Amino acid sequence: GKAKIINVDENGNVKVQLSGKIVEEIVLFNQREIRNTELHESVVIPSTLLSKIRDFDILITDTNTHGNTVKPAMSLSFHPNTTDPDTSFLSFKPDNKNTLYSWRVAPLDLAARHTLVTEIPELSGPWFASATVTPYRNMSVWYLLGMANMRFYNRMTVVDDAELNDKTKFLNTIKSSVLNAGIDLRMHIRYLTAPTMGSITAKFRGIV
């Protein structure tokens, strides 16, 4: 495995630092103010960059909140650089399942369509009483996906035994698939409740 340094910032957020030389940073979202529940896509992560790195992280600072008291649940995925909604970057087969599920930020109501949605849970609490407090500050995308709920759908219906999966296997599959994608990618996000204030910034960090 690759060495990681784990520490905690002044707000108690766990930060994971990848070892190695940073070759390039791409700002995927730059203080994007989102006020709806629609799909939002980042700038392109070019395949030319992905082909020359051995590891990567995405650092996310997200202050998009609803009424400054609730951090809405957010689904997140990677997607090929295309406007075709019926394409998918990653198909994942859960343990003990024969069906492949396409990773998206929302299920698709199409015949025989099986989708996987990784939903970062909603947060709430009095610590958001001040606008200066940031729910997520420089948080690793791997940390956020590690705490995400994995929801499997057959069309628009949640599969009952969706928890029969190995999240570590899924995260490793994402990383290896991104590094070997050979195609331009974008990050997709979607809030399940429309934020009323704040913004999101996400920075891709390639490591050699």
KAHUGI-V377831 format. One record per residue. N is the residue number from 1. SS is DSSP state (helix for helix, strand for strand, loop for the rest). PHI is phi in whole degrees, -180 to 180 (999 if undefined). Layout:
# KAHUGI-V377831
n ss phi
N SS PHI
N SS PHI
This chain:
# KAHUGI-V377831
n ss phi
1 loop 999
2 loop -98
3 loop -65
4 strand -130
5 strand -110
6 strand -112
7 strand -142
8 strand -123
9 loop -84
10 loop -69
11 loop -99
12 loop 85
13 loop -80
14 strand -77
15 strand -118
16 strand -110
17 strand -111
18 strand -83
19 loop -80
20 loop 119
21 loop -92
22 strand -78
23 strand -97
24 strand -162
25 strand -120
26 strand -124
27 strand -81
28 strand -78
29 strand -128
30 strand -116
31 strand 49
32 strand -74
33 loop -90
34 loop -113
35 loop -130
36 loop -152
37 loop -110
38 loop -84
39 loop -73
40 strand -125
41 strand -116
42 loop -83
43 loop -67
44 loop -76
45 strand -99
46 loop -73
47 helix -64
48 helix -64
49 helix -76
50 helix -61
51 loop -73
52 loop -112
53 loop -111
54 loop -110
55 strand -162
56 strand -160
57 strand -144
58 strand -127
59 strand -95
60 strand -117
61 strand -115
62 strand -129
63 loop -111
64 loop -67
65 strand -131
66 strand -105
67 loop 67
68 loop 64
69 loop -125
70 strand -128
71 strand -92
72 loop -61
73 loop -59
74 strand -138
75 strand -97
76 strand -142
77 strand -158
78 strand -104
79 strand -148
80 strand -59
81 loop -77
82 loop -148
83 loop -90
84 loop -77
85 loop -71
86 loop -94
87 loop -101
88 loop -146
89 loop -81
90 loop -133
91 strand -111
92 strand -122
93 loop -108
94 loop -64
95 loop -59
96 loop 66
97 loop -125
98 loop -99
99 loop -87
100 loop -91
101 strand -111
102 strand -83
103 strand -82
104 strand -144
105 loop -94
106 loop -159
107 loop -68
108 loop -110
109 loop -90
110 loop -124
111 loop -57
112 loop 56
113 loop -96
114 strand -112
115 strand -130
116 strand -118
117 strand -120
118 strand -99
119 strand -111
120 strand -74
121 loop -63
122 loop -67
123 strand -120
124 strand -151
125 loop 159
126 helix -67
127 helix -70
128 helix -95
129 loop -65
130 loop -105
131 loop -67
132 loop -82
133 loop -85
134 loop -104
135 loop -56
136 strand -127
137 strand -127
138 strand 51
139 strand -86
140 strand -69
141 helix -61
142 helix -71
143 helix -66
144 helix -67
145 helix -68
146 helix -66
147 loop -97
148 loop -75
149 strand -84
150 strand -95
151 strand -115
152 strand -104
153 strand -125
154 strand -108
155 loop 57
156 loop -100
157 strand -101
158 strand -68
159 loop -75
160 loop -58
161 loop -95
162 loop -64
163 loop -81
164 loop -79
165 loop -148
166 loop -114
167 helix -65
168 helix -62
169 helix -60
170 helix -63
171 helix -63
172 helix -66
173 helix -64
174 helix -58
175 helix -62
176 helix -66
177 helix -69
178 helix -63
179 helix -67
180 loop -115
181 loop -65
182 loop 73
183 loop -137
184 loop -70
185 strand -123
186 strand -132
187 strand -93
188 strand -110
189 strand -136
190 strand -153
191 strand -84
192 loop -83
193 loop -128
194 loop -68
195 loop -66
196 loop -115
197 strand -161
198 loop 93
199 loop -158
200 strand -130
201 strand -125
202 strand -136
203 strand -122
204 strand -80
205 strand -128
206 strand -89
207 strand -124
208 loop -115
